[in-house]
Amino acid sequence: MPTFYMEKNIIHFAAFKTHIGIYPGAKAIEVFKEELQEYSTSKGAIRIPYQDPLPKKLIQMIALWCYTNRKKEKQSS
């Protein structure tokens, strides 16, 4: 499972039979809940069906948020 990592996992991606899984964590799902309304989500996962266009801008925003959030956590510790 490809993972972006900065002393701790930031975001993961995985390919499944019917969808792409993106795993940014529960905080990111909550922050982007309005933008994710058309996708199936769980506490820390987003499922994007292959038949839907890939929401590249949304994925980019979520990944950047995860990176920035991790950087803030790292600086405060």
C-alpha positions in Angstrom: 0.0 0.0 0.0 1.7 3.2 -1.1 2.1 5.6 1.9 3.4 9.1 2.3 5.3 9.1 5.5 6.9 11.8 7.7 8.0 10.1 10.9 4.4 8.8 10.9 2.0 7.8 8.2 0.4 10.8 6.5 -1.8 9.3 3.8 -2.2 5.8 2.1 -3.6 4.7 -1.2 -4.8 1.3 -2.4 -6.4 -0.3 -5.5 -9.3 -2.7 -5.0 -11.5 -4.6 -7.5 -14.2 -1.9 -7.7 -12.6 1.2 -6.2 -9.6 3.2 -5.2 -9.1 3.5 -1.5 -7.6 6.7 0.0 -6.8 6.6 3.7 -6.1 10.1 5.1 -7.3 9.4 8.6 -10.4 10.3 10.6 -9.5 14.0 11.1 -9.2 14.6 7.3 -12.5 12.8 6.6 -14.2 15.1 9.1 -12.5 18.3 7.7 -13.5 17.4 4.1 -16.9 15.8 4.8 -18.9 18.2 2.7 -16.5 17.7 -0.3 -16.7 13.9 0.2 -20.5 13.7 0.3 -20.7 11.9 -3.1 -18.2 9.2 -2.1 -18.5 6.3 0.3 -16.5 7.0 3.4 -15.8 5.4 6.8 -14.0 6.7 9.8 -10.6 7.0 8.0 -11.2 5.8 4.4 -12.6 7.2 1.1 -13.7 4.8 -1.6 -13.7 6.2 -5.2 -15.4 3.9 -7.7 -13.4 3.3 -10.9 -16.4 4.4 -13.0 -16.3 7.9 -11.4 -13.8 10.5 -12.6 -10.8 10.7 -10.3 -11.2 13.9 -8.2 -7.6 15.0 -8.5 -8.0 18.4 -7.0 -9.8 17.0 -4.0 -7.2 14.3 -3.5 -4.5 17.0 -3.7 -6.3 19.2 -1.2 -6.6 16.3 1.3 -3.0 15.2 0.8 -1.8 18.7 1.4 -4.0 19.1 4.5 -2.6 15.8 5.9 1.0 16.9 5.2 0.4 20.4 6.8 -1.4 18.9 9.8 1.4 16.4 10.4 4.0 19.2 10.1 2.1 21.2 12.7 1.9 18.1 15.0 5.7 17.6 14.6 6.5 21.2 15.4 4.4 21.2 18.6 6.0 18.0 20.0 
